[in-house]
Amino acid sequence: MDIDYLLALQDFRNNTGNALTPFMEGISLFAVTYLVMLPVLVYWLLDRKSGLYVLASYYTCCAVNASVKLTACVYRPWIRDARVLPAGDAIETATGYSFPSGHTVTAGPIYGGLAVISWKKWKWLSALFVLCAVITGFSRNYLGVHTPQDVFVGIFESVLWLVLIRKLFGYLSEHPDKLKWFLLGGFLFGWAAIAYMTFKPYPMTYVDGKLLVDPQRMMNDGYGDTAYLIGLCVALFVERKWIRFEAAGLNAKGIGVCAVGMVGLWAMLTYLKSPLDALLGTHWGHFLHSFLVVFYCIALVPLFIKLICGTHSEAEAKA
């Protein structure tokens, strides 16, 4: 039934001259490239705790999903059924294993987290974020690179981590002394996951002498996604112990420093990965890229925000 659904979408694409394909490709690409800049901006400029909630949900969900994906090792739809022909260049950009959908696990926690923190003041904006998450998941089906199961499980993971991180933040607000133990646990889990995906066996299926899916290529994404969690644990420990910044606020100085930080983040997301891959190899290049991006967002720019913008009043800091 899942393949029939993809074939029906494929027929729709063909019958409409791929009119919607560029839009679906665009929303898909945006989710895994620059979407993370939205919660980072919230974290730096508007509300440290709300932005951190979205980022922590995203980073942990991606890390756990990497282990799930490299355990399941489910092949892509066009490998399972040659009738499935992905749209555009999706067959080249969609690497290796299919289950669960990595794009959904990126869009779900970010759009979903933004929806959660927007709900009280801007319900229309919250609804728009939810719609964006749904469209991103659907775009993976529309482009023929994921089955409905891939997307549904990705949504389930996203909701699960949004709930768990929400509860964790509530617990830590009452027991702040426990933070270091959760960070240590996440740090150790991340390295255990790296060891697991490095040494576990993978399916080595050949067709006409060609390996269907190269597990080494899939491990690139696994290393990068797991580094999000490791980077979060290190950066948040540094930030809470030595920096303890508050959001810059909607003022000229705050907007200026955050704008410069955004330019730096855009440059890191766009240009940093390739030279790191060339220098360290694709596994550790991906790992270091993710780690540096997280550290930049969670600790480094907040340090400059504190140095340049100063601290808020004592009442604001307590709030």
ZIPE-V563823 format. One record per pair of residues at least 12 apart in sequence whose ideal C-beta (glycine too) atoms are under 8 Angstrom apart, sorted by sequence separation. I is the first residue (numbers start at 0). GAP is how many residues later the second one is. D is the distance in whole Angstrom. If there is no record, write none. Layout:
[[I	GAP	D] [I	GAP	D]]
//
This chain:
[[38	12	5] [41	12	7] [42	12	6] [113	12	8] [114	12	8] [202	12	8] [272	12	7] [275	12	5] [276	12	8] [77	13	7] [137	13	7] [201	13	4] [272	13	7] [275	13	5] [114	14	4] [136	14	4] [167	14	7] [38	15	4] [39	15	7] [113	15	5] [114	15	5] [38	16	5] [201	16	8] [272	16	4] [111	17	7] [136	17	7] [271	17	6] [75	18	6] [110	18	5] [111	18	7] [114	18	8] [136	18	6] [35	19	8] [38	19	7] [110	19	7] [75	20	8] [271	20	7] [75	21	7] [76	21	7] [110	21	5] [111	21	6] [197	21	7] [267	21	8] [271	21	8] [35	22	7] [74	22	7] [75	22	5] [110	22	4] [132	22	8] [196	22	6] [73	23	6] [74	23	6] [72	24	5] [73	24	5] [267	24	7] [268	24	7] [71	25	7] [73	25	4] [106	25	7] [107	25	5] [110	25	7] [132	25	8] [196	25	5] [267	25	5] [106	26	5] [196	26	8] [69	27	7] [71	27	5] [68	28	5] [71	28	8] [264	28	7] [267	28	6] [103	29	8] [106	29	4] [107	29	7] [192	29	8] [193	29	7] [196	29	8] [68	30	7] [106	30	7] [67	31	8] [68	31	6] [264	31	7] [67	32	6] [103	32	7] [193	32	6] [263	32	7] [264	32	7] [68	33	7] [102	33	6] [103	33	4] [192	33	5] [102	34	8] [64	35	6] [100	36	7] [102	36	8] [103	36	6] [189	36	5] [264	36	8] [64	37	7] [102	37	5] [189	37	7] [263	37	8] [100	39	5] [189	39	5] [190	39	7] [61	40	8] [64	40	4] [188	40	7] [189	40	4] [260	40	4] [103	42	8] [186	42	8] [61	43	6] [102	43	8] [185	43	5] [186	43	6] [189	43	7] [257	43	8] [260	43	7] [60	44	5] [61	44	7] [185	44	8] [256	44	8] [260	44	8] [100	45	5] [103	46	7] [107	46	6] [111	46	6] [115	46	6] [185	46	7] [186	46	4] [60	47	7] [61	47	8] [97	47	8] [103	47	5] [107	47	6] [111	47	7] [185	47	4] [186	47	7] [256	47	6] [257	47	7] [57	48	7] [60	48	5] [97	48	6] [98	48	8] [256	48	6] [93	49	8] [97	49	7] [100	49	4] [104	49	5] [107	49	7] [108	49	5] [112	49	6] [183	49	7] [98	50	7] [99	50	5] [100	50	5] [103	50	3] [107	50	2] [111	50	5] [115	50	7] [182	50	4] [57	51	4] [93	51	4] [98	51	5] [99	51	8] [102	51	8] [103	51	6] [106	51	8] [107	51	7] [253	51	7] [256	51	5] [56	52	4] [57	52	5] [93	52	8] [97	52	5] [100	52	8] [101	52	8] [104	52	6] [108	52	6] [256	52	6] [56	53	8] [89	53	4] [99	53	4] [100	53	4] [104	53	6] [108	53	6] [182	53	6] [89	54	7] [90	54	7] [98	54	7] [99	54	4] [103	54	7] [107	54	8] [182	54	5] [53	55	7] [56	55	8] [57	55	7] [86	55	7] [87	55	7] [89	55	5] [252	55	7] [253	55	5] [53	56	6] [56	56	5] [86	56	5] [242	56	6] [252	56	5] [85	57	6] [86	57	6] [99	57	6] [178	57	8] [179	57	7] [233	57	8] [237	57	8] [244	57	4] [247	57	5] [85	58	4] [244	58	7] [246	58	8] [250	58	8] [53	59	3] [84	59	7] [85	59	5] [226	59	7] [230	59	6] [234	59	6] [238	59	6] [242	59	6] [52	60	6] [53	60	6] [83	60	5] [222	60	5] [226	60	4] [230	60	4] [234	60	4] [238	60	4] [242	60	5] [244	60	5] [245	60	8] [248	60	7] [178	61	7] [222	61	7] [225	61	8] [226	61	7] [229	61	6] [230	61	8] [233	61	7] [237	61	5] [244	61	4] [247	61	5] [24	62	7] [53	62	8] [219	62	5] [223	62	4] [226	62	8] [227	62	5] [230	62	7] [231	62	6] [234	62	8] [235	62	6] [243	62	8] [23	63	7] [24	63	5] [52	63	8] [53	63	7] [219	63	6] [222	63	5] [223	63	6] [226	63	4] [230	63	3] [234	63	4] [235	63	8] [238	63	6] [242	63	6] [248	63	7] [24	64	8] [52	64	7] [218	64	6] [222	64	4] [226	64	5] [230	64	6] [234	64	4] [24	65	7] [216	65	8] [220	65	7] [223	65	7] [224	65	7] [245	65	6] [20	66	5] [21	66	8] [77	66	7] [215	66	8] [219	66	5] [223	66	5] [227	66	6] [231	66	6] [245	66	5] [20	67	6] [49	67	4] [76	67	6] [215	67	8] [222	67	8] [226	67	7] [230	67	8] [76	68	7] [17	69	6] [75	69	7] [76	69	7] [17	70	8] [31	70	7] [35	70	8] [46	70	7] [75	70	8] [76	70	6] [245	70	7] [5	71	6] [31	71	6] [34	71	7] [38	71	6] [245	71	6] [30	72	5] [34	72	7] [37	72	7] [41	72	8] [2	74	7] [9	74	7] [12	74	6] [31	74	5] [35	74	6] [38	74	6] [1	75	8] [9	75	6] [27	75	6] [30	75	5] [34	75	5] [38	75	6] [41	75	7] [6	76	6] [30	76	4] [34	76	8] [37	76	6] [73	76	8] [2	77	7] [6	77	7] [9	77	8] [2	78	5] [5	78	5] [30	79	8] [2	80	7] [2	81	7] [64	89	7] [67	89	8] [64	92	6] [63	93	7] [193	93	8] [60	96	6] [60	97	6] [63	97	7] [60	99	8] [60	100	4] [56	101	8] [59	101	6] [56	104	5] [26	105	7] [30	105	5] [56	105	5] [59	105	7] [26	108	6] [27	108	6] [56	108	4] [26	109	6] [55	109	5] [27	111	5] [26	112	5] [27	112	7] [52	112	6] [52	113	7] [55	113	8] [24	114	8] [23	115	4] [27	115	7] [52	116	6] [96	116	6] [95	117	5] [23	118	5] [24	118	7] [95	118	7] [23	119	6] [95	119	8] [101	119	7] [48	120	7] [20	121	8] [95	121	6] [96	121	6] [19	122	7] [20	122	7] [94	122	6] [95	122	4] [94	123	7] [101	123	8] [94	125	8] [95	125	8] [59	126	7] [62	126	8] [66	126	5] [94	126	6] [62	127	6] [65	127	7] [69	127	5] [12	129	7] [66	129	7] [70	129	8] [72	129	6] [62	130	7] [66	130	7] [69	130	7] [72	130	5] [65	131	7] [8	132	6] [69	132	8] [8	133	5] [78	133	6] [9	134	6] [78	134	7] [5	135	7] [8	135	7] [4	136	7] [74	137	7] [75	137	8] [5	138	6] [74	138	6] [72	140	8] [5	141	7] [4	142	8] [72	142	8] [4	143	6] [2	144	8] [1	145	4] [69	145	8] [1	146	6] [1	147	6] [69	148	6] [68	149	8] [69	149	7] [69	152	5] [68	153	7] [65	155	7] [66	155	8] [65	156	4] [65	159	4] [66	159	8] [64	160	7] [65	160	5] [62	162	6] [61	163	4] [62	163	5] [62	165	6] [61	166	5] [62	166	4] [61	167	8] [62	167	8] [59	168	8] [58	169	4] [59	169	6] [57	170	8] [58	170	6] [58	172	7] [59	172	7] [58	173	5] [55	176	6] [54	177	7] [55	180	8] [51	184	8] [50	196	8] [47	197	7] [47	198	6] [47	199	5] [46	200	6] [45	201	5] [44	202	6] [43	203	7] [44	203	5] [45	203	8] [42	204	7] [43	204	6] [44	204	7] [45	204	7] [44	205	7] [44	209	6] [44	210	7] [44	213	5] [43	214	5] [40	217	7] [43	217	6] [40	221	7] [39	222	8] [36	225	6] [39	225	6] [36	228	6] [36	229	7] [33	232	7] [36	232	8] [35	233	8] [33	235	7] [58	235	7] [32	236	6] [32	237	8] [54	242	7] [54	243	7] [51	246	8] [42	254	7] [47	254	8] [42	255	8] [39	257	5] [43	257	6] [43	258	7] [42	259	8] [43	261	6]]
//
